[in-house]
Amino acid sequence: MLNAVFRRIGSSLLLVGAVSLLAGCGPSAPTEGGAVSAQPAQVYRWKLITTWPKNLPGLGTAPERLADKLRVMSNGRLDIKVFGADELVGAFEVFDAVAQGTAEMGHGAAYYWRGKIPVAAMFSTVPFGMNAQEMNGWLHYGGGLELWQELYEPFGLVPLACGNSGVQMAGWFNKEINSLADLQGLKMRIPGLGGEVLKRAGGVPVSMPGSDVFTALQTGVIDATEWVGPYNDLALALHTAAKYYYYPGWHEPGPTLEAIVNKEAWESLPQDLQTMIEVATRAINDDMLSEFTARNNAALRTLIDEHGVELRKLPEDVIAELKKAADAVVAETAQEDELSQRIYDSYMGFLKDVRAYHEISETAYVNVR
Ligand code: CA
């Protein structure tokens, strides 16, 4: 009968009529075939646990934005509550908690799970490896995401890229780094492969979540810390706990952050909600890089002009030694098993090609502008 009615009215009226029809029926869910069912839509109430202090600018606000966008996009059908580190579980328990279903989703960085899966670090960042633009190319058009999904599959997790800070700073130091000798015994908070590289160069890497970094640096438990970059470091007030701010961030040239979804929870979703999560995480992945790109500049000016921060560049011989150690450390991650080797080969193959092209495009341009 409805079809007969629609045939008698113009196409514009048909659109208005269809919307009213939906509104009149209350919440409705599209079925797989695209038809509209009359049943009330199922609401999925999820928990999203993060490795960040609640609402930390950039890193902590990204999962909040993700949840907000998904709530609007899904018309309330995907209702996600975000928890900061230690609210539900500790920062470094996020991977296991999502795998076990304590929460349906997590937000963090793959290098935090290096103790469990050594090669996971390659999906966040590799010392002297790819930058943000290159990581996005590898993950989404170079086979990287498929390998990441294969790596997390046995843990019952679905990973998605969900944020990138761009090139980070080398970090905050209470000791001057003038030569290789100054790295000896240096106690530094530095996670992932970068920490292992520092160890090979004589330093003492320490792994701790962001919430503990400030106190550890201020009380001298550590001599130095890396965190992110001016925007995020200013928010943690790291300039009040250390004298020198070193660059470049050799250890984190464009870390990808991850959203992880419990596989059972993922599979319980209808396809449209899965697609919303895929699209929204990609949007946040891009949005975070835009935010850091815009805010780092202003924050660096504030740090230098208002807080008198001393900006320093790491000496060339120190960088050269770290790079040598990095090549060995990264190559070792491939030796774990066959999948680790495939991930390493894929990453390195993409890096080789993209570096050759970027030398005559991005880098060549930056050097002449
Ligand atoms: Ca960092």
Residues whose N, C-alpha, C, O or C-beta is under 5 A from the ligand:
A	BS01	CA	Q168 E226 W227 V228 E252
